[in-house]
């Protein structure tokens, strides 16, 4: 491991490995296969980059990194170049001559790490290049990033990943390391089977991201709720807002921009050039809020994303965890905020029920949705629930909304029985189903035109729930739909349109008999208090610099301005040059000589040589 420690310090500028990194690096350097589960921001890249460099120095050749996104490849290769590592990528962004040059360097041993998409790796031409290298003993390892994409249970399933089985079959003896930030037990089993990693050593890091504050609230006016959240707590800071539909993305981005927030839309329906421009701006500029579908975000390494918001409920906890994990990669305080409502639950259940998939697969999807809803409805610590889903025991965090403001709980069993009885009597009386709003009007005793038209004001349950608010009943109905005690029925109209109605199921009986208790959180609008930030001459400082004294803050601001210039010249995000934490450490130390810069985290030998003199100049040394 002495070679690995040398690489870690001299190339990457870090004094020590974190968590299980050391054991993983040692195992892969020794030629072992590995499946690595490590949270976003936990340092997965080093787990294959350090072994790749060490094994290349041992004469074992090039490491092939399977990566799903062109933008991610570009930034990771750029970061390796900044650290003095010979790296390259092969993807569709290269012209013919550029691709030929990369292939020549690959054949002549001029590359330490080569990044390629799974589609590229499985072409006959690329496999032929790998065959030649393998015959010469010049394939050091395969790293499969975002490995959950291989699994049908993974939230980002990509069929192209399935073909990666070829690595084990065609290149036996070359170590493989598969890495992901999100995989429950079912997904892990699928990864192992699909990639033939039965003999691989499993490394599971803690899934806990203690710097992220999890907050979930019921939808009321979600646009207003989101605006209040951003303006009060994250004004001028980078964030990501996830929406279910492209239309919603466009509308919400325009609304946020109209409110003075620097917001951009991103979804698969936009022109490719527009998507690239918006992603580049998000990565390279400060304070951009990206409003996006889940098409955005995989592999995004931007460290200073201060919040991730969901205005629609994701499909499962893996997706939620992966997306929220894009906040606070620098380890500094960040927020994961979500608003959800009855319509979210109904829509997700409908999509599952109408899917052409087999019943076993649908049952798995329903189970994953139920787990996410249980997290949303939870009255205990969010973090404990979230970690338990991934098989990790923990204690209350003291930092989520439930820990900071414990919610009151009410027994909704009687309300649930009244609601189910209303659904039954309405359907019996009219022989058709009705939607949630109408059923709640009947139960609450509201004589609307529709209620009186169908004679539902004469039903025995009319007004039986007059003491219940619509908000309370929506919470009850949300729970009943999620647990399958209320089902969805599609009604076809004469004009060709259709709509969903609510109906009883076999699971309704146990609730009606009072055998299944229903307990819900009381919904409140209160949220944890705002975070106070210290102000600087240039406005709000990022958390990394908030504790610096005034002189150091000025040095930090000057360093950031210099870093922005360098990043523009190199065509890279600013954090690839130096993270905020590195700039803050430099500003605090106030270096006068190059020796003063040694030992600062993130200041490797190549960066010290390339930027040391300029850093001293900016600091006034």
N, C-alpha and C positions, 0 to 999 in steps of 0.2 A: 504493500500500500504506500510505500515511500514515494513511488513515482506518481501515484494518484494525488497524494497530498501536495507534491511539488506542482503538478498541473493546476490543482485547485487554487493554490496561492499565486503562482506566477502568471498563469493565463487568465484566471477569472477574478483574482483579487480577493478571495475569501480565505479566512483563517481556519475554518473548520466546517466539516459536513454537518448537515442538519438531519435530525431524526434518523430514519433508516437508510439515508443516502450512502453512508460508508459501507454498510453491509451489502447493499445492492451493487455498488461499484466494484467491490471486492469479488462478489460472485460472478459478475459479468466479465470482468478482466480475466478471471479464471476459466472462462469458457462455458459458464452455466446459463441455462435459459431462465427467464424470470417473468412473472406477471406482477406488475407494480400498480397498486391502487394508492394514489396520493392526491390530496385535495389541490384544486386550482391554486396556483401560487406557492405550492409546497416544494418546488424545485425538481420537477420531473426531468427537465432537459439535461441537467447535470448528470443524471443517473445513466445516460447513454453517451453524453458528450465526453465526459472524463474517460470512461473505458475506451471509447473510440480513439482518443488521442494516445492513450497509453498503448493500446494494442497496435496502433499504426507505428509507434516508435519501436515496438518489438518486431516489426517487419511483417505484420499480419494483414496489411493492406487497408482498404477503404471500408467505412461503415455506411450502410444504406439506411436512410431514415424515411419511412413511409409516413407522409404527412398529407392531410386532406385538403389543404387550402394553399393557393398560390401566394396570397398576401402573407400568410404565416411563414411559408418557406423563405420569402424574400427578406422578412425582418429577422428571422433566425440566422440566415446566412450572413446578413449584414452585421448582426451582433457578433458572430464568430469572427468575421473579418476584423471588426474593431478590436477583438481580443487577440488577433494575430494567428488565427487558425485557418488553414486552407479548407474552405468549404464551398460548395456549389449546389445549384439545383437544376433539374431538368423538368421543364414544364412548358406549357403552350405560350408563355410570355416571351420565350426566347425565339429569335430568328434562326434560320437554317444554319448560318455560319457560326452563331453563338452556341447552338446546340452541338455542332460538330467539334467546336473547341473544347466544350465540356467533356465530350466523349473521348477526345484525344488525351486530355489530362487524366481522365479516369483510367484509361488503358496504360498510361505511362507512370502511374503512381503519384500524380500531382495533387490528389484530393484526399483529405482525411475524412470528411463527412459529405455524402451526397444525398440531397433531399429529392424525393420524387413522390408523385401521387400514386395511389394504388392502380389507377387506370394505366399509367405509364409503365409501372413495374411489370404488368402482365402482358405487355406487347412482345411479340417474338423478337424484335430487334433488341429491346432492353434485356430480355432474358438471355439472349445470345451474348451480350456484353458481360453479363454476370457469369455465364458459363465459362467464358475465357478467364475471368478473374479467379473463379473457384478452382479451375484447373491449375492455376499458378499458385494457389494458396494465398490469394490476395483479397479475400473477403473477410473482414474482421468481425462484423456483427450486423444483424438486422434489428432496427428499432421500429416498432409499430406504434406510432402515436395515436391518441384518440381510439384506443382499441375497442371501446364499446360499440363503435360503428359496425363491427363484425356481427353483432348479436341482433337477432330479431326482437329481443326484449329491450335493446338499447334505444334511447330516445332519439338518436341520430343514425339509425340504421342505414348503411350504404352497401348495396349488393356487391360493389366492386371489392370490398374488403374480404368477402367470402373466398375469393380466388387466392388470397395470401397463403392458403394451405400449401401452395406450390413451394414456398420457402423451405418448409420442413422436408418435403418430398424430394426436391431437386438439389438442395444444398445441405445435406446432413452434416452435422458437426460444426456448422456456423452458429454461434450463439444467437438467440433471439430474445429480445426484451419487449414485451407488450405493456403499454402504459395507458392508464385512464384515471380520470378524477372521479368518475361516478359509475359504480356497478354494484347492484345488490347481488345476493347469492345466486339468483336465477341467471342474471347477466354474466356473472363470473363463470358459472358452469358452461354457459354457451360459448364464451370466449375461449375457454380451455379446449372445448370440443372442436370448435371451428378452426382454431389455429394449431390444433394438435400439440397443446402445451401440457399434456398430462404429466410429464416429467419435470416441468418447470417449478422453480421455487416461488411460492407466493409471498409477496411483501405487502402488508396492509398498514399504511400509516394512519394515524388518527384523522378522521374526517372533520374534526372540529376546526372551525375558523373563528376563534374567539373574538377577533376584531370586528366581525360582522354582527350587527344588531338586526335580528329578525322581527319584522312587524307585519301583522296581517289584520286587515279590518274589512268590515262588510261594505259593499258598494252602496252608495247613496247617489251622489252625483260625482262619478269617478273622475271626470275631467277637473272639476273644482278641487276634489280631494288631492289629485296629483299636483296641480298647480300650487296649492297651499304647502304641500310637502316640499316641493323643490324650492319655492321662493323663501320659505321660512328656514329651511335647514341646509340647502345645497345651492344657493344662488351662486352662479359663476363657476360651478364645479362640473366636472365630467361625470356623465351617467348614461345608463342605458334604460330605455322604457320598452318593455315587450308587450305586443298586442297580438291577437289571434289572426286578424285579417289584414290584407294589404290596404283595403279601403280605410280601415280604422287607423292604420299607420299614417297614411297621407293626411287624414283629417286631424289627428292629434298633433302631428309635427307642425302643421299649419297653425293650429291653435296655440301651441307653446311658443312658436316664433312670433305670433301676433302679440303674445304677452311679454315679449322682450327676452325670451330665452333662446339661446343659440342652438336651435334644434334642427336636425336633419332626418329625413326618412330613409329607410333601407328595407327593401323586400325584393323578392325574385321577379316581380313584375316590372321593376325599373330597368332601364337600359343598362347594359353591363358597364359602360363607361361612367354612367352616373353613379352606380353602386360603388365602383372603384374610387371615384372622386370623393364620395361621402366617407367611405371607410378610411381613405388616406387622411382626410381632414380630421376625422375623429382621432386617429392614431398620432397625428403630427401637431395638432393644435390643442390648446388648453380650453377647458370649459365647454366642450361640445357635448350636447345631449343627443344620443342616437335613439330615434324612435323606430323600432324594427319588429319584424316577425322573427321567429327562431332561425330564419335563414342567416341571421347575423350573429357572430360571437364566437363560434368554435375556434379555439386557438388564439383568441385575442389576448395579447400579452401586456396590454397597456396597464401599468401598475397603479396609476392614480385615479382609477374610476371610483368615485366616492359613493355612488349608489346604483342599485339596480331595482327597477320598479316593474311590477306586473299589473297591468290594468285588466287582464283576463287571466283566469286560472289555468296553469299549465296542465298537461295530461298526466303527469306523474311526478313523484318526488325526485327521481333522478334528473329529469329535465329542470325542475325547480332548483335543485342543488347546483347543477352545472351552471345554470344561468346566473344565479345569485353569486356564485363563486367568482364571477368576473369583476366583482367589486372588491376593493381593498387588497389587491395582490401585493401591495407594498407592506402589508401587515399593519397599516394604520387604520383608525376607525372608519367604518363604512356602514351603509344601511342597505338592507334587503326589505323592500316594502311591497306589499301585495294587497290588492282589493279584489274581493270575489263576491259573487251573489248567486241567487237561485238559477238565473239564466245560464251561468257558467256550468253548473252541475248538470242541468238539463241538456245543454248542448253537448257536453262531453259524453254523457250517457247515450245520447242519440247517435253520435258518431260511432261509438263502439257497437251499438246494437245494429246499425245499418251497414257496418263493415262486412265485406264479403269473406272475411277470415273465418276459420273454423271456430267452433264453440269453445274448445279448450283455450285457444289463443285469446278469444274475447273475454273469457273468465279471468285470465291473467291480467288483461288490461283493466277490467273492472276492479280487481283487487288493488292494482296500483293507484287507480283513481280514488278508491275508498281510503287508502293510506294517506293520500294528499289531503283529502277532505278532513280526515281525522286530525291532521296537523293544523289545518285552518280553523277547525272548531275547538281545538284543544284549549283547556283552561289552565293547564300546567305549563311547565317550561317548554318553549318551542324547541330549544336546542337539544334537550333530552330526547324529545320525540324524534327529531330529525336524525340524530346519531343512532338511536335505537333501530331505526329502519335499516341502517347499514350494519347492524349487529354490534354496535359500540355502546357500552355502558357509560353513563356520565351522571353528574349531579347538576342541580339547577344552576343556570349560568349567571343570574342576576343582571343580565343585560338585554334580554328580549322584552317585548311589550308585556307579556304575561307576568314576568318576574318583576318588572318595574311598576306595573299597575295591575295587580291581580284582579281578574274579572269576577263579578258575582255570577253565581250559577243558579238556574231555576229548573225545577222539575217540570218538564214539558210532556210527561207521559199522558196526562189527561187531555191536554191540547191535541196531541197526536191522535188519540182515539176519536176525539170529536171531529178532527179533520178527515180521518179515514171514513167515519160514518157519513160525513157530508158527501164525500166522493161517491160512496155507495148509493145513497138516497137520490142524489142528483141524477146519476146514471140510470137508476131504476125508474125514476119519474119520466125521463126524457129519452131513454134508450140511446143516448149519445154521450160522449165525453165532453168535458169543458176544461178550460185553462185555469191556471192558478188564480188569476185575479177574480174571476167569477166565483170560484169556490170560496175564496176568502170573503167576498162580499156576502155570500149566503150565510156563512158561519158567523160573521160579525153583525148580521142583521141589517145590511144596507139594501134598501128597496130600490135598486137601480132599475132602469127600463128593462134591461135584459133579464134581471131576476124576476120581475113581475110578469114579463112576457111569457116566460116558461113556467110560471106558477111556483117557482122555487121558494117564494116567501111563505108558502103553505107547508113546507117541509118541517119535520119535527126538530131538525138541527138548525133551522133559521134563527139567528140571534143567540145561539147557544154559546158562542164565543165572543159576545159583545165586550167582554172585559179584556180581550186580547188585542194587541196592536197588530197592524199589518206587518210591521217589522218582525214581531215575534213569530207570527204565523209563517212568514217566509223562511225564517230560520228552521222551524219545525219541518216545513215541507222540503227544504233543502236536505235535511237529514234523512227524511223518509225516502226521497228519491235516491240519495246516495247509497243507502243501505238496501235498496231494492224493495222496500215495503210499499212504494208507489212506483208504478211503471208508466211508460209512455205508449200511447196509441196514436197512430197517424190516421186522420180523418180526411178523406178525399172529397173535395167540393165538386159541384156540377160544372163550375167554370175551369176545372183542371187544377186549381190550387189545392194545397193540402196544409194542414196544421196539426201540431201535436196536442193531444189532450192527456189528462191524467186518469189513471185507472188503478184499481186494486190488483194485487198480485197474491201469490200463495204466501209470501212472507208477511202479508198484512195481518193475517189471523193472529199471530203471536202478539203483535202490538195491540190489536183490538182487545185481546183477552187480558192485556196488562202484564203479559209475561216478559216483555222486553221493555225495560225502562228507557226513557228518552230524557237526557239531561243536557241542557244547552247553556252556553255562555250568554250573559246579558250583554247586548250590544251597546257600546258607549262610543261617543265621538272622541273622547279624550285620548291623547297620544302622549308618549314620553316627551319630556321637555326638550326644547331646542338645544343644540350644542352651541356653546359660546366659542367664538374664535377671536384670536388676537388680531388686531389690525396692524398693517405695516405701511410704509410710505407708498407702496405700490398696490394697496388694497388688501384683500384677504390672502394670507399666506397659507400654503398647503400644510397639512398636519405635521409633515416631517420637519418643518422649520418653526413651528409655532412656539417652541420652548426656547428658541435662541434669544440672546440679548440683542439690543437694538443694533449694535455695530455688526454683529454676525448676521442679522437679518438683511442688512444692506449688502454685505458680501454675498449672501445667498441670492438675492435679487439680481445682482450683477452677474453671478455665475449662471443663473438661469438664462439671462439674456445672451450671454456668450454661447451657452449650450445650444440655444435655438438657432443661432447663426451657423454653428458647426453642423447641426442636424440638417439644415436646409442645404448646405453645400454637399453633404453626403447622400441626400435623398432618403434619410432615415428618420424614424420617430425620435424625439429628443431623449426618451428613456433608454434607447439603445446606446447612446453616447455615455450618459451617466444617469442613474436613478436619482430622484429627489433626495433620498436618504444619503446617497454618497455626497451630493452637493452640500447638504446640511452638515455632514461630518467635516467636510473641507472648510466650510464657513466657520464652524465652531472652533476648529483647530487653528485657523488663521496661519497657514503655512508660510514660512519665509524661505525654505530651501526644498529641493526635491526630496531630500531625506525625510522631511516633515510629512510628505504625502504617502510615504510607504506605510503599509499596514492599514490604510483606510479601506473599509469594505467596498469592493467593486473597483478598486484601482489596481488592475493587473499590470504586469511589466510593460506590455505593448502600449497600454493607455498612458502609463506614466511617461514612457518615451515620447509618445505622439502628442500628448496634451499637457504634460507637466509644466513646461515653461509658461504656456499660456494661462494655465490655472493660477500660477504664482503671480503673473502680471495682473490678472483680473482681481486677485485678492490684495494687490498692492504690495506683494512681497518682492 
